[in-house]
Amino acid sequence: MAGQSKRVAVFIDWQNAYRSARRAFGIDGMPSEHGNFCPFNLGRILAFGNGRGADGSLCKVQVHRGLPTSSKDPTGHGACRRQAADWQKTSPVVQVHLRPLRYRPTYPADPPVEKGIDVQLALGLVECVTAGKCDVAILLSNDTDLLPAVETVARLAGTDAIETAAWSTGASSQRLRPKLPIYHHHITEDVFRRVERRINYAHASAKGAIAGRGGR
């Protein structure tokens, strides 16, 4: 309802969002910093979406991602820690949830995999809405494993309490498609470029300031 403030929480499945951006916007073959973006800046845009405008108040941004182990991948471990710290510096509403990656016996021939990230995110999403910590939760991911969480919130709290978001181009329309009618944010390349931050966190000297300059 216009004129009534809505507390909006944004939940980001980081690896899914990062890789999807690289595929959607034709940067899959570019260096790894291409595809990085500022969760807080994107969260503000999503909070204003669906006709809320200034009535959308961003109360939380939760980023969920895997953490490389320091023993097997010290460079990746350091980069992940620096990136998480940089995100959290942008605003107190940003929370980063890191979960150790699982390494297979065949590593490094086979890369490590995320384990439990989707469950962790799903529980946080459902709890945030059902415990009254937000009025609207927005999920940025096209991982179908998260569909049950979206549909659970819609069933328990109503379809106005949950929204989905994904990168969108003329050639890419990958998104979650819940059974119930739920608002979806089509995030265009123009919006992506506004929040993109090409920072290579593998460098120990990487400086963030991601809420301000682009780091390019």
Backbone as ProteinMPNN parsed JSONL, in Angstrom:
{"seq_chain_A": "MAGQSKRVAVFIDWQNAYRSARRAFGIDGMPSEHGNFCPFNLGRILAFGNGRGADGSLCKVQVHRGLPTSSKDPTGHGACRRQAADWQKTSPVVQVHLRPLRYRPTYPADPPVEKGIDVQLALGLVECVTAGKCDVAILLSNDTDLLPAVETVARLAGTDAIETAAWSTGASSQRLRPKLPIYHHHITEDVFRRVERRINYAHASAKGAIAGRGGR", "coords_chain_A": {"N_chain_A": [[0.847, -1.191, 0.0], [0.591, 2.203, -0.903], [2.496, 4.727, 0.663], [2.833, 3.39, 3.006], [5.37, 2.126, 4.924], [7.536, -0.528, 3.998], [9.359, -3.166, 5.263], [12.091, -4.545, 3.826], [13.831, -7.48, 3.062], [16.685, -8.862, 1.587], [17.861, -11.782, 0.092], [20.706, -13.446, -0.928], [21.986, -15.856, -3.017], [25.083, -16.403, -3.421], [27.116, -17.671, -5.195], [25.496, -18.715, -7.2], [24.245, -16.371, -8.129], [26.449, -14.851, -8.971], [27.676, -16.498, -10.963], [25.538, -16.73, -12.711], [25.225, -14.099, -13.564], [27.583, -13.736, -15.024], [27.152, -15.531, -17.116], [24.735, -14.55, -18.219], [25.339, -11.949, -19.091], [27.369, -12.161, -20.907], [30.055, -12.373, -20.014], [31.462, -14.526, -19.263], [33.902, -15.538, -20.069], [35.689, -13.7, -19.184], [38.115, -12.185, -16.86], [38.045, -13.171, -13.342], [37.015, -11.126, -11.684], [35.01, -9.889, -13.082], [31.633, -9.81, -12.861], [31.376, -9.658, -10.186], [29.526, -7.899, -7.711], [27.944, -5.268, -5.803], [26.293, -6.199, -2.993], [24.726, -4.623, -1.21], [24.101, -2.243, -2.657], [22.614, -3.344, -4.771], [20.582, -4.474, -3.261], [19.239, -2.191, -2.292], [18.1, -1.201, -4.635], [16.337, -3.296, -5.293], [14.681, -3.185, -3.062], [13.271, -0.859, -3.505], [11.765, -1.639, -5.62], [8.897, -3.194, -7.36], [6.906, -1.27, -7.224], [7.206, -0.024, -4.762], [8.962, 2.118, -4.232], [10.116, 4.899, -2.385], [8.907, 3.922, -0.162], [9.857, 1.458, 0.327], [11.909, -0.062, 2.588], [15.101, -1.036, 3.136], [15.962, -3.562, 5.175], [17.603, -5.693, 5.64], [20.296, -7.515, 4.223], [21.211, -10.561, 3.271], [23.917, -12.531, 2.492], [24.828, -15.557, 1.156], [27.369, -17.919, 0.932], [29.992, -20.215, -0.171], [33.007, -21.128, 1.598], [36.352, -21.362, 0.86], [38.833, -23.69, 2.096], [41.554, -22.833, 4.221], [43.813, -24.403, 4.225], [43.844, -25.975, 1.892], [43.315, -24.155, -0.149], [44.605, -21.413, 0.133], [44.709, -18.903, -1.161], [42.131, -18.57, -2.272], [40.667, -18.707, 0.082], [41.549, -16.411, 1.485], [40.717, -14.43, -0.343], [37.922, -14.736, -0.268], [37.36, -14.08, 2.404], [38.218, -11.39, 2.462], [36.462, -10.269, 0.625], [33.967, -10.721, 1.887], [34.313, -9.145, 4.199], [34.508, -6.646, 3.02], [31.977, -6.331, 1.849], [30.419, -6.186, 4.193], [31.245, -3.812, 5.282], [29.898, -1.881, 3.885], [27.341, -1.4, 4.885], [25.469, -1.676, 7.955], [23.325, -3.395, 7.642], [24.048, -5.491, 6.099], [24.713, -8.886, 6.066], [26.901, -11.59, 6.099], [27.022, -14.958, 5.403], [29.093, -17.549, 5.723], [30.021, -20.775, 4.627], [31.907, -23.703, 5.003], [33.476, -25.113, 2.128], [33.091, -28.305, 0.522], [35.544, -30.69, -0.019], [36.473, -32.99, -2.437], [37.956, -36.323, -2.635], [39.333, -36.371, -5.011], [40.269, -33.84, -5.45], [42.899, -31.639, -6.514], [41.853, -32.1, -9.046], [39.114, -32.247, -9.386], [36.851, -29.663, -8.667], [36.029, -28.082, -5.465], [32.834, -28.351, -3.752], [29.781, -26.636, -2.92], [28.061, -27.194, 0.093], [25.138, -27.538, 1.805], [24.529, -24.861, 1.664], [22.188, -23.983, 0.358], [20.224, -24.967, 2.073], [20.805, -23.581, 4.435], [20.356, -20.935, 3.58], [17.633, -21.102, 2.865], [16.395, -21.664, 5.347], [17.002, -19.31, 6.743], [15.604, -17.449, 5.207], [12.872, -18.245, 5.445], [12.573, -18.043, 8.227], [13.013, -15.287, 8.65], [10.766, -14.04, 7.528], [8.519, -15.37, 8.729], [8.98, -14.929, 11.421], [8.51, -12.314, 11.662], [10.496, -10.45, 11.07], [10.814, -9.052, 8.774], [8.838, -7.501, 6.19], [8.7, -8.128, 3.547], [10.436, -10.544, 1.697], [13.087, -10.995, -0.555], [14.386, -13.138, -2.927], [17.403, -13.697, -4.523], [18.263, -15.764, -6.849], [18.448, -18.551, -9.083], [18.286, -21.157, -8.461], [16.677, -24.126, -8.375], [16.421, -25.717, -6.141], [15.725, -24.075, -4.113], [13.115, -23.442, -4.412], [11.077, -24.728, -2.748], [11.34, -23.265, -0.33], [10.558, -20.684, -1.08], [7.91, -21.174, -1.858], [6.887, -22.103, 0.535], [6.991, -19.823, 2.211], [5.193, -18.207, 0.79], [2.864, -19.662, 1.149], [2.531, -19.662, 3.947], [2.717, -16.967, 4.764], [1.621, -15.461, 2.776], [1.425, -14.361, -0.666], [2.342, -11.79, -1.064], [4.443, -11.494, 0.617], [6.783, -12.527, -0.316], [9.226, -12.431, -2.874], [10.9, -12.947, -6.013], [14.072, -12.771, -7.745], [16.184, -12.233, -10.583], [18.894, -12.118, -12.965], [18.349, -10.581, -16.134], [18.081, -10.813, -19.622], [17.575, -10.342, -23.163], [18.195, -12.792, -24.231], [18.367, -14.477, -22.121], [16.484, -16.0, -19.684], [16.431, -17.297, -17.3], [15.012, -18.275, -14.306], [13.334, -18.634, -11.106], [10.269, -20.405, -10.9], [7.669, -20.351, -9.212], [4.721, -22.155, -8.054], [2.639, -20.583, -7.135], [1.346, -17.232, -7.78], [3.856, -15.027, -7.794], [5.649, -12.023, -7.327], [8.211, -11.074, -9.605], [11.491, -9.849, -9.978], [12.996, -8.598, -12.743], [16.193, -8.25, -13.423], [17.97, -6.071, -15.205], [20.695, -5.703, -17.611], [21.591, -3.094, -17.525], [21.028, -2.324, -14.872], [22.653, -4.177, -13.572], [25.21, -3.257, -14.384], [25.302, -0.9, -12.994], [25.615, -1.692, -10.365], [27.774, -3.323, -10.419], [31.038, -4.373, -9.392], [34.241, -4.462, -10.11], [36.403, -5.941, -8.602], [39.306, -7.614, -7.718], [39.611, -9.827, -5.374], [41.512, -11.636, -4.761], [43.946, -10.524, -4.568], [45.949, -9.525, -1.965], [46.146, -6.871, -1.338], [43.825, -5.745, -2.143], [41.488, -3.154, -2.303], [38.377, -2.167, -1.118], [35.857, -0.24, -0.888], [33.344, -0.492, -2.026], [30.829, 0.606, -2.072], [31.117, 3.004, -3.183], [33.173, 3.882, -5.497], [33.842, 2.128, -8.619], [35.99, 0.372, -8.609], [37.443, -0.335, -10.789]], "CA_chain_A": [[0.0, 0.0, 0.0], [1.376, 3.417, -1.015], [2.561, 5.52, 1.876], [3.097, 2.536, 4.164], [6.728, 1.599, 4.815], [7.688, -1.978, 3.963], [10.702, -3.64, 5.576], [12.461, -5.498, 2.778], [15.059, -8.245, 3.278], [17.156, -9.479, 0.343], [18.681, -12.978, 0.321], [21.497, -13.677, -2.143], [22.74, -17.101, -3.201], [26.158, -15.697, -4.104], [27.724, -18.339, -6.343], [24.486, -18.797, -8.247], [24.052, -15.029, -8.681], [27.694, -14.458, -9.641], [27.844, -17.268, -12.202], [24.424, -16.391, -13.606], [25.534, -12.793, -14.151], [28.632, -13.925, -16.029], [26.529, -16.171, -18.284], [23.687, -13.712, -18.798], [25.835, -10.719, -19.689], [28.436, -12.455, -21.848], [31.379, -12.112, -19.447], [31.906, -15.815, -18.704], [35.301, -15.764, -20.39], [36.482, -12.593, -18.666], [38.724, -12.449, -15.552], [37.07, -13.512, -12.302], [36.368, -9.971, -11.06], [33.817, -9.553, -13.858], [30.514, -10.547, -12.281], [31.241, -9.199, -8.806], [28.636, -6.749, -7.559], [27.746, -4.825, -4.431], [24.993, -6.672, -2.504], [23.945, -3.547, -0.603], [23.562, -1.377, -3.699], [21.546, -4.072, -5.455], [19.483, -4.603, -2.306], [18.476, -0.942, -2.259], [17.298, -1.13, -5.864], [15.253, -4.263, -5.169], [13.752, -2.712, -2.024], [12.431, 0.174, -4.114], [11.022, -2.233, -6.721], [7.498, -3.624, -7.212], [6.072, -0.114, -6.933], [7.355, 0.5, -3.401], [9.659, 3.39, -4.214], [10.689, 5.296, -1.095], [8.241, 3.178, 0.914], [10.612, 0.229, 0.553], [13.021, 0.166, 3.502], [15.978, -2.209, 3.161], [16.293, -3.856, 6.569], [18.57, -6.797, 5.747], [20.827, -8.189, 3.037], [21.952, -11.76, 3.667], [24.65, -13.162, 1.401], [25.243, -16.911, 1.528], [28.348, -18.45, -0.02], [30.94, -21.187, 0.337], [34.313, -20.624, 2.028], [37.463, -22.299, 0.629], [39.634, -23.941, 3.283], [42.858, -22.157, 4.169], [44.88, -25.384, 4.012], [43.858, -26.441, 0.502], [43.233, -23.026, -1.072], [44.815, -20.195, 0.92], [44.385, -17.714, -1.947], [40.678, -18.469, -2.317], [40.202, -18.435, 1.446], [41.8, -15.003, 1.76], [39.866, -13.614, -1.208], [36.554, -14.824, 0.244], [37.314, -13.324, 3.657], [38.314, -9.969, 2.155], [35.22, -9.877, -0.029], [32.92, -10.678, 2.906], [34.558, -7.979, 5.042], [34.211, -5.463, 2.207], [30.512, -6.217, 1.775], [29.846, -5.8, 5.486], [31.598, -2.423, 5.552], [29.024, -0.952, 3.175], [26.172, -1.061, 5.695], [25.198, -2.633, 9.037], [22.261, -4.349, 7.306], [24.612, -6.596, 5.315], [25.185, -10.037, 6.823], [27.501, -12.597, 5.22], [27.043, -16.286, 6.011], [30.047, -18.395, 5.018], [29.976, -22.184, 5.009], [33.063, -24.363, 4.377], [33.273, -25.948, 0.95], [33.445, -29.72, 0.688], [36.571, -31.095, -0.972], [36.433, -34.417, -2.765], [39.284, -36.959, -2.645], [39.974, -36.14, -6.308], [40.739, -32.457, -5.538], [42.326, -30.502, -7.238], [41.32, -32.433, -10.371], [37.712, -31.855, -9.335], [36.73, -28.515, -7.765], [35.194, -28.289, -4.275], [31.421, -28.06, -3.963], [29.057, -26.077, -1.787], [27.221, -28.183, 0.765], [24.309, -26.97, 2.858], [24.274, -23.435, 1.478], [20.79, -23.763, 0.027], [19.425, -25.206, 3.285], [21.073, -22.455, 5.327], [19.655, -19.771, 3.04], [16.193, -21.347, 2.94], [15.961, -21.516, 6.736], [17.07, -17.895, 7.068], [14.525, -16.779, 4.482], [11.59, -18.582, 6.071], [12.557, -17.485, 9.581], [12.93, -13.828, 8.596], [9.376, -13.646, 7.262], [7.552, -15.909, 9.695], [9.25, -14.357, 12.736], [8.16, -10.903, 11.621], [11.68, -9.599, 10.981], [10.671, -8.259, 7.558], [7.512, -7.577, 5.577], [8.894, -8.742, 2.232], [11.742, -11.149, 1.453], [13.385, -11.155, -1.979], [15.434, -14.129, -3.151], [18.157, -13.611, -5.772], [18.81, -17.068, -7.206], [17.584, -19.363, -9.953], [18.486, -22.542, -8.036], [15.356, -24.698, -8.111], [16.393, -26.321, -4.806], [15.18, -23.081, -3.19], [11.676, -23.264, -4.67], [10.244, -25.065, -1.588], [11.368, -22.171, 0.646], [9.729, -19.603, -1.638], [6.504, -21.58, -1.818], [6.501, -22.197, 1.949], [6.71, -18.461, 2.674], [3.961, -17.758, 0.133], [1.74, -20.374, 1.753], [2.369, -19.297, 5.35], [2.621, -15.522, 4.998], [0.953, -14.807, 1.655], [2.293, -14.113, -1.824], [2.926, -10.446, -0.986], [5.577, -11.512, 1.542], [7.945, -13.142, -0.937], [9.474, -12.093, -4.266], [12.12, -13.538, -6.558], [14.842, -11.873, -8.606], [17.22, -12.88, -11.398], [19.387, -11.306, -14.074], [17.462, -10.757, -17.28], [18.441, -10.255, -20.923], [16.71, -10.865, -24.209], [18.544, -14.186, -24.53], [18.436, -15.262, -20.889], [15.294, -15.808, -18.851], [16.481, -18.269, -16.21], [14.431, -17.746, -13.071], [12.471, -19.563, -10.383], [8.874, -20.296, -11.325], [6.814, -20.963, -8.185], [3.367, -22.492, -8.47], [1.774, -19.455, -6.812], [1.742, -15.986, -8.46], [4.784, -14.264, -6.963], [6.303, -10.965, -8.105], [9.589, -11.359, -9.99], [12.297, -8.718, -10.417], [13.873, -8.852, -13.883], [17.31, -7.327, -13.246], [18.557, -5.878, -16.522], [22.14, -5.463, -17.656], [21.82, -1.712, -17.096], [21.07, -2.334, -13.406], [23.862, -4.904, -13.188], [26.381, -2.399, -14.559], [25.27, 0.123, -11.942], [26.039, -2.265, -9.075], [28.957, -4.156, -10.642], [32.286, -3.917, -8.791], [35.296, -5.338, -10.625], [37.504, -5.993, -7.634], [39.914, -8.939, -7.606], [39.916, -9.995, -3.959], [42.627, -12.568, -4.585], [45.103, -9.706, -4.219], [45.889, -9.167, -0.542], [46.067, -5.418, -1.219], [42.572, -5.27, -2.738], [40.748, -2.167, -1.531], [36.986, -2.265, -1.528], [35.06, 0.971, -1.104], [32.442, -0.903, -3.091], [29.617, 1.417, -2.113], [31.404, 4.249, -3.873], [33.69, 3.749, -6.842], [33.687, 0.821, -9.218], [37.137, -0.505, -8.421], [37.879, -0.852, -12.102]], "C_chain_A": [[0.88, 1.238, 0.0], [1.335, 4.184, 0.291], [2.84, 4.712, 3.122], [4.453, 1.869, 3.98], [6.734, 0.073, 4.871], [9.139, -2.337, 4.258], [11.052, -4.773, 4.602], [13.798, -6.156, 3.115], [15.427, -8.956, 1.976], [18.117, -10.625, 0.687], [19.377, -13.342, -0.985], [22.252, -15.003, -2.058], [23.948, -16.715, -4.055], [26.698, -16.414, -5.33], [26.745, -18.446, -7.509], [24.319, -17.442, -8.927], [25.266, -14.586, -9.493], [27.852, -15.18, -10.985], [26.739, -16.952, -13.205], [24.663, -15.053, -14.288], [26.569, -12.937, -15.259], [28.07, -14.575, -17.294], [25.571, -15.212, -18.985], [24.251, -12.537, -19.59], [27.101, -10.914, -20.517], [29.835, -12.179, -21.338], [31.986, -13.386, -18.852], [33.384, -16.079, -18.959], [36.228, -14.678, -19.879], [37.134, -12.973, -17.332], [37.682, -12.522, -14.447], [36.389, -12.316, -11.654], [35.132, -9.5, -11.814], [32.66, -10.434, -13.377], [30.335, -10.222, -10.813], [30.312, -7.985, -8.746], [28.466, -6.435, -6.079], [26.368, -5.264, -3.932], [24.121, -5.557, -1.92], [23.321, -2.644, -1.655], [22.432, -2.059, -4.469], [20.337, -4.214, -4.532], [18.621, -3.362, -2.248], [17.577, -0.818, -3.484], [16.104, -2.074, -5.781], [14.217, -3.815, -4.133], [12.794, -1.668, -2.574], [11.511, -0.391, -5.194], [9.603, -2.63, -6.368], [6.607, -2.473, -6.747], [6.235, 0.487, -5.556], [7.996, 1.881, -3.365], [10.269, 3.659, -2.852], [10.027, 4.587, 0.077], [8.936, 1.849, 1.2], [11.842, 0.51, 1.392], [13.863, -1.105, 3.603], [16.433, -2.472, 4.592], [17.363, -4.936, 6.709], [19.012, -7.234, 4.353], [21.655, -9.359, 3.544], [22.593, -12.371, 2.43], [25.159, -14.511, 1.895], [26.214, -17.437, 0.476], [29.296, -19.43, 0.661], [32.28, -20.542, 0.65], [35.385, -21.666, 1.741], [38.272, -22.5, 1.915], [41.015, -23.316, 3.127], [43.995, -23.137, 3.888], [44.984, -25.82, 2.552], [43.874, -25.29, -0.5], [43.392, -21.717, -0.305], [44.466, -18.916, 0.155], [42.88, -17.496, -1.991], [40.092, -18.135, -0.964], [40.369, -16.954, 1.78], [40.909, -14.086, 0.949], [38.434, -13.58, -0.684], [36.395, -14.003, 1.519], [37.355, -11.818, 3.39], [37.026, -9.461, 1.509], [34.09, -9.745, 0.99], [33.073, -9.448, 3.795], [34.209, -6.694, 4.312], [32.709, -5.254, 2.097], [29.942, -5.656, 3.067], [30.182, -4.36, 5.861], [30.619, -1.44, 4.916], [27.84, -0.515, 4.01], [25.988, -2.099, 6.793], [24.126, -3.66, 8.683], [22.795, -5.556, 6.554], [25.179, -7.669, 6.246], [25.716, -11.083, 5.839], [27.599, -13.914, 5.973], [27.942, -17.193, 5.16], [29.96, -19.829, 5.543], [31.104, -22.918, 4.283], [32.667, -25.214, 3.169], [33.661, -27.389, 1.268], [34.415, -30.11, -0.417], [36.515, -32.609, -1.182], [37.84, -35.011, -2.777], [40.05, -36.684, -3.936], [40.445, -34.696, -6.496], [42.274, -32.464, -5.646], [41.814, -30.807, -8.638], [39.848, -32.047, -10.467], [37.549, -30.736, -8.313], [35.877, -28.842, -6.541], [33.752, -27.891, -4.576], [30.822, -27.435, -2.702], [28.146, -27.151, -1.205], [26.458, -27.494, 1.886], [23.996, -25.5, 2.707], [22.8, -23.168, 1.222], [19.887, -23.977, 1.243], [19.58, -24.04, 4.261], [20.317, -21.214, 4.88], [18.151, -19.928, 3.199], [15.667, -21.151, 4.364], [15.967, -20.042, 7.153], [15.946, -17.105, 6.437], [13.182, -17.003, 5.161], [11.495, -17.955, 7.467], [12.345, -15.972, 9.561], [11.491, -13.366, 8.412], [8.446, -14.1, 8.376], [7.763, -15.377, 11.105], [8.983, -12.85, 12.771], [9.346, -9.959, 11.554], [11.698, -8.757, 9.708], [9.237, -8.406, 7.064], [7.567, -8.287, 4.231], [10.302, -9.312, 2.163], [11.909, -11.343, -0.048], [14.559, -12.107, -2.122], [16.079, -13.92, -4.506], [18.853, -14.938, -6.01], [17.883, -17.699, -8.234], [17.789, -20.849, -9.67], [17.134, -23.133, -7.634], [15.272, -25.414, -6.765], [15.778, -25.364, -3.783], [13.69, -22.816, -3.412], [10.81, -23.627, -3.46], [10.215, -23.954, -0.536], [10.482, -21.024, 0.192], [8.25, -19.945, -1.499], [6.0, -21.728, -0.386], [6.16, -20.82, 2.501], [5.398, -17.955, 2.075], [2.74, -18.402, 0.775], [1.468, -19.904, 3.177], [2.09, -17.815, 5.571], [1.923, -14.767, 3.874], [1.928, -14.466, 0.539], [2.913, -12.72, -1.814], [4.183, -10.418, -0.123], [6.853, -12.051, 0.915], [8.024, -12.736, -2.407], [10.754, -12.78, -4.715], [12.8, -12.528, -7.464], [15.877, -12.675, -9.363], [17.657, -11.907, -12.473], [18.554, -11.59, -15.318], [18.022, -10.068, -18.521], [17.488, -10.839, -21.951], [16.95, -12.335, -24.478], [18.535, -15.07, -23.294], [17.234, -14.965, -20.012], [15.249, -16.827, -17.716], [15.977, -17.635, -14.923], [13.647, -18.849, -12.382], [11.036, -19.325, -10.819], [7.98, -21.029, -10.318], [5.417, -21.246, -8.726], [2.397, -21.338, -8.215], [2.256, -18.191, -7.535], [2.569, -15.085, -7.543], [5.497, -13.232, -7.839], [7.766, -11.316, -8.366], [10.27, -10.086, -10.491], [13.205, -9.154, -11.566], [15.0, -7.821, -13.814], [18.07, -7.21, -14.567], [20.065, -5.653, -16.45], [22.468, -4.041, -17.225], [21.918, -1.632, -15.566], [22.33, -3.053, -12.928], [25.095, -4.016, -13.295], [26.443, -1.314, -13.492], [25.781, -0.406, -10.601], [27.295, -3.125, -9.194], [30.182, -3.536, -9.983], [33.39, -4.881, -9.182], [36.524, -5.28, -9.72], [38.011, -7.429, -7.556], [40.384, -9.125, -6.164], [41.02, -11.005, -3.706], [43.91, -11.822, -4.241], [44.962, -9.239, -2.775], [45.732, -7.668, -0.339], [44.764, -4.853, -1.757], [41.854, -4.327, -1.79], [39.319, -2.147, -2.034], [36.345, -0.96, -1.887], [33.97, 0.71, -2.115], [31.153, -0.114, -3.129], [29.838, 2.687, -2.909], [31.861, 4.012, -5.295], [33.6, 2.308, -7.315], [34.846, -0.117, -9.018], [37.683, -1.049, -9.706], [39.266, -0.358, -12.423]], "O_chain_A": [[1.812, 1.336, 0.799], [0.295, 4.283, 0.942], [3.061, 5.282, 4.191], [4.67, 1.14, 3.013], [6.035, -0.537, 5.681], [10.048, -1.863, 3.576], [10.391, -5.811, 4.567], [14.776, -5.472, 3.416], [14.577, -9.579, 1.341], [19.055, -10.456, 1.466], [18.73, -13.525, -2.016], [23.047, -15.229, -1.145], [23.853, -16.699, -5.283], [26.736, -15.825, -6.41], [27.129, -18.285, -8.668], [24.257, -17.364, -10.154], [25.123, -14.015, -10.574], [28.125, -14.554, -12.01], [26.983, -16.914, -14.411], [24.338, -14.889, -15.464], [26.438, -12.322, -16.317], [28.459, -14.219, -18.407], [25.6, -15.084, -20.209], [23.711, -12.169, -20.633], [27.821, -9.955, -20.796], [30.715, -11.796, -22.11], [32.908, -13.324, -18.039], [34.045, -16.757, -18.172], [37.434, -14.733, -20.119], [36.751, -13.976, -16.729], [36.574, -12.004, -14.59], [35.289, -12.46, -11.121], [34.296, -8.791, -11.253], [32.717, -11.66, -13.481], [29.273, -10.474, -10.245], [30.326, -7.144, -9.645], [28.807, -7.244, -5.216], [25.361, -4.744, -4.411], [22.907, -5.554, -2.12], [22.139, -2.311, -1.563], [21.419, -1.433, -4.782], [19.196, -4.089, -4.977], [17.397, -3.462, -2.163], [16.431, -0.382, -3.38], [14.99, -1.705, -6.152], [13.019, -4.04, -4.309], [11.637, -1.599, -2.158], [10.585, 0.287, -5.638], [9.152, -2.438, -5.239], [5.672, -2.675, -5.972], [5.501, 1.407, -5.194], [7.613, 2.722, -2.552], [10.861, 2.773, -2.236], [10.533, 4.645, 1.198], [8.639, 1.192, 2.198], [12.731, 1.243, 0.959], [13.392, -2.129, 4.098], [17.202, -1.693, 5.155], [17.963, -5.081, 7.774], [18.205, -7.312, 3.427], [22.69, -9.16, 4.18], [21.916, -12.689, 1.452], [25.833, -14.596, 2.922], [25.924, -17.407, -0.72], [29.397, -19.476, 1.887], [32.65, -19.535, 0.045], [35.345, -22.754, 2.316], [38.382, -21.582, 2.729], [41.57, -23.279, 2.029], [45.035, -22.737, 3.364], [46.085, -26.013, 2.036], [44.403, -25.447, -1.601], [42.418, -20.99, -0.113], [43.983, -17.952, 0.749], [42.4, -16.383, -1.776], [39.132, -17.371, -0.867], [39.449, -16.318, 2.293], [40.401, -13.088, 1.461], [37.804, -12.523, -0.657], [35.395, -13.305, 1.687], [36.617, -11.056, 4.015], [36.56, -8.362, 1.81], [33.339, -8.771, 0.962], [32.087, -8.783, 4.113], [33.675, -5.76, 4.91], [32.222, -4.132, 2.235], [29.093, -4.765, 3.049], [29.48, -3.752, 6.669], [30.517, -0.295, 5.356], [27.372, 0.615, 3.873], [26.311, -3.271, 6.597], [24.021, -4.691, 9.348], [22.081, -6.544, 6.385], [26.018, -7.387, 7.102], [25.047, -11.417, 4.86], [28.189, -13.978, 7.052], [27.598, -17.553, 4.034], [29.841, -20.059, 6.746], [31.246, -22.773, 3.069], [31.666, -25.931, 3.189], [34.459, -27.65, 2.17], [34.148, -29.893, -1.599], [36.51, -33.39, -0.23], [38.817, -34.275, -2.915], [41.279, -36.756, -3.955], [40.96, -34.346, -7.558], [42.912, -33.234, -4.928], [41.388, -29.9, -9.353], [39.391, -31.576, -11.508], [38.059, -30.848, -7.199], [35.083, -29.783, -6.578], [33.488, -27.177, -5.544], [31.284, -27.668, -1.585], [27.535, -27.924, -1.943], [27.057, -26.935, 2.805], [23.274, -24.935, 3.528], [22.222, -22.244, 1.794], [18.903, -23.259, 1.424], [18.6, -23.573, 4.841], [19.71, -20.521, 5.696], [17.468, -18.994, 3.619], [14.615, -20.543, 4.561], [15.05, -19.58, 7.832], [15.394, -16.195, 7.055], [12.444, -16.053, 5.42], [10.458, -17.405, 7.837], [11.581, -15.439, 10.366], [11.049, -12.417, 9.059], [7.673, -13.303, 8.907], [6.828, -15.371, 11.907], [9.205, -12.196, 13.79], [9.231, -8.794, 11.936], [12.515, -7.845, 9.581], [8.517, -9.319, 7.468], [6.617, -8.957, 3.825], [11.262, -8.635, 2.53], [10.991, -11.798, -0.731], [15.607, -11.905, -1.508], [15.398, -13.957, -5.531], [19.91, -15.205, -5.437], [16.684, -17.42, -8.258], [17.507, -21.697, -10.517], [16.521, -22.688, -6.664], [14.172, -25.694, -6.287], [15.357, -25.792, -2.708], [13.08, -22.045, -2.671], [9.872, -22.888, -3.162], [9.178, -23.723, 0.086], [9.737, -20.457, 0.992], [7.443, -19.115, -1.079], [4.819, -21.504, -0.118], [5.15, -20.662, 3.186], [4.587, -17.347, 2.773], [1.701, -17.759, 0.926], [0.311, -19.761, 3.575], [1.319, -17.448, 6.459], [1.661, -13.571, 3.998], [3.124, -14.303, 0.78], [3.915, -12.492, -2.491], [4.913, -9.427, -0.127], [7.905, -12.033, 1.554], [7.009, -12.701, -3.102], [11.592, -13.15, -3.892], [12.186, -11.553, -7.897], [16.392, -13.674, -8.861], [16.919, -10.998, -12.853], [18.108, -12.718, -15.526], [18.389, -8.894, -18.481], [16.69, -11.724, -21.642], [16.042, -13.053, -24.898], [18.679, -16.287, -23.405], [16.994, -13.816, -19.642], [14.176, -17.18, -17.228], [16.462, -16.584, -14.505], [13.332, -19.873, -12.989], [10.632, -18.19, -11.075], [7.586, -22.174, -10.539], [4.986, -20.658, -9.719], [1.451, -21.134, -8.976], [3.436, -18.083, -7.868], [2.034, -14.459, -6.627], [5.899, -13.537, -8.961], [8.472, -11.79, -7.476], [9.72, -9.346, -11.307], [14.088, -9.991, -11.376], [14.784, -6.647, -14.115], [18.737, -8.155, -14.989], [20.63, -5.442, -15.377], [23.514, -3.804, -16.622], [22.793, -0.949, -15.033], [22.995, -2.601, -11.996], [25.938, -4.019, -12.397], [27.529, -0.861, -13.129], [26.318, 0.354, -9.796], [27.82, -3.602, -8.189], [30.353, -2.317, -10.007], [33.471, -5.988, -8.651], [37.534, -4.653, -10.041], [37.226, -8.355, -7.35], [41.444, -8.627, -5.787], [41.423, -11.211, -2.561], [44.847, -12.403, -3.693], [43.958, -8.625, -2.413], [45.244, -7.23, 0.703], [44.596, -3.635, -1.829], [41.635, -4.651, -0.622], [39.078, -2.114, -3.24], [36.288, -0.596, -3.061], [33.683, 1.555, -2.962], [30.441, -0.159, -4.132], [28.884, 3.374, -3.273], [31.038, 3.946, -6.209], [33.324, 1.394, -6.539], [34.696, -1.318, -9.241], [38.316, -2.104, -9.723], [39.808, -0.681, -13.48]]}, "name": "protein", "num_of_chains": 1, "seq": "MAGQSKRVAVFIDWQNAYRSARRAFGIDGMPSEHGNFCPFNLGRILAFGNGRGADGSLCKVQVHRGLPTSSKDPTGHGACRRQAADWQKTSPVVQVHLRPLRYRPTYPADPPVEKGIDVQLALGLVECVTAGKCDVAILLSNDTDLLPAVETVARLAGTDAIETAAWSTGASSQRLRPKLPIYHHHITEDVFRRVERRINYAHASAKGAIAGRGGR"}
